[in-house]
Amino acid sequence: MVKIAPFEVELWLNKYIPLSKHFVSSSCPLPITLNELRSLSDKPVSPDHDPIPESLFSAALHYGTPGGLPKLRETIATLYSIKTPTPLPAKNVLITPGATPANFEILHALCGKGDHIIVHYPTYQQLYSIPEALGAEVSLWRSKEEDKWAVDVEELKGMIKPNTKAIIINNPQNPTGAILTRSTLESIIEIARENGITVFSDEVYRPLFHSISPADPEFPPSVLSLGYDNVVVSGSMSKAYSLPGIRVGWIASRSDEIIHRCVNWHSYTAISVSQLDESAAAFALDSSVLHNLIKRNNDLARRNLSILESFIEKYRWACEWAKPVASTVAFVKFSKMGKSVDDVAFCELLLAAKGVMFAPGSKCFGNGVDFKGYVRVGYVIETEKLEEVLRLVGEYLEEGFESVPVAKK
Ligand SMILES: Cc1ncc(COP(=O)(O)O)c(C=O)c1O
């Protein structure tokens, strides 16, 4: 049996979503319906231009095309080719059933016993627990809470070993909503290039950049466009594109060798992706829909973020944060008289009292040790629902916060 650590955030969600009235810790923006997706199209919907086109009703539902639906691979390749001198070929995009298998395949293609892997932290646990399960030595490269979750590039230089095989980053970052800026990414690439190291970036929250303008010189590009080929990224329809119910994600790399290794793992894990899912994804990413879809999600994120910000200002005596710049999540710290609360107890008590469900930071993102007092809030839900939830949390802070224990050292 291969031993792997419990996937804490997913286990927490599985356990408590059925018991909650208000689930406010999803990392997906408000999921969209196919009808709403249709309504976002600038081009009239027709039998050919539809999430599920008419031709699919009479098509044999065989396995999908190896590597993925050609139109979808081309569209995704184009998205990575903007502002780059050399376009990414469609053959260098591999469609997967979500980013979870994409990450699984990439990690299996990159990591093994005897390898040293550096992972940006905190992050989605998959990114460090799979390398550990594969026998790699994992070093966590910590974002600094006190510096709005920025990382220290000098520290990264000091972490490199002769057997360092990969640097894994998650940009924008789950659970903080922080970003690695352009200059930080350029430094990471420089360090990787000097040492012949692969860079793997989980970019599932691209392009949900609600609080930084693309005109900002520090706006983060995809690492695929920084002129280093030994790079691989994963992406997904679940997050920025609000379609977690169609299981479509992808792997993209300029390195044919990395893609070939991933294709081999893909054959063992997925074979192909549902034709129906791929077709809906191709519709959502079509230029007639894409911009309106991103606008829908960024507008909702901005509107809700300002509501969450007012809440945090009002309850400054109990909570604080580094305001997120991107994605759908915020990492909010709760404390009493300067002492972090026991975030697991807080989440459980709040759920029991008000039906509101958050994810505790120390359990879901901190190996039970780091990020005590933090909770992940998924705020890109219906605005009225967020307002109602924050009213309930406010009530709880006024009435029940007294009984929440502080964290043990
Ligand atoms: C950073 C990160 N990567 C990957 C995933 C998995 O995404 P998908 O729904 O595409 O499998 C998640 C889900 O929360 C995530 O936060």
The ligand as a Gaussian input file, in Angstrom:
#p B3LYP/6-31G(d) Opt

LIG

0 1
 C       -4.825000      25.103000      -6.094000
 C       -5.792000      24.062000      -6.562000
 N       -5.432000      23.219000      -7.538000
 C       -6.278000      22.277000      -7.996000
 C       -7.551000      22.153000      -7.497000
 C       -8.480000      21.104000      -8.068000
 O       -9.303000      21.676000      -9.048000
 P      -10.301000      20.836000      -9.983000
 O      -11.682000      21.139000      -9.527000
 O      -10.067000      21.355000     -11.353000
 O       -9.964000      19.396000      -9.867000
 C       -7.963000      22.996000      -6.472000
 C       -9.303000      22.850000      -5.870000
 O       -9.643000      23.448000      -4.894000
 C       -7.065000      23.991000      -6.009000
 O       -7.419000      24.860000      -5.057000

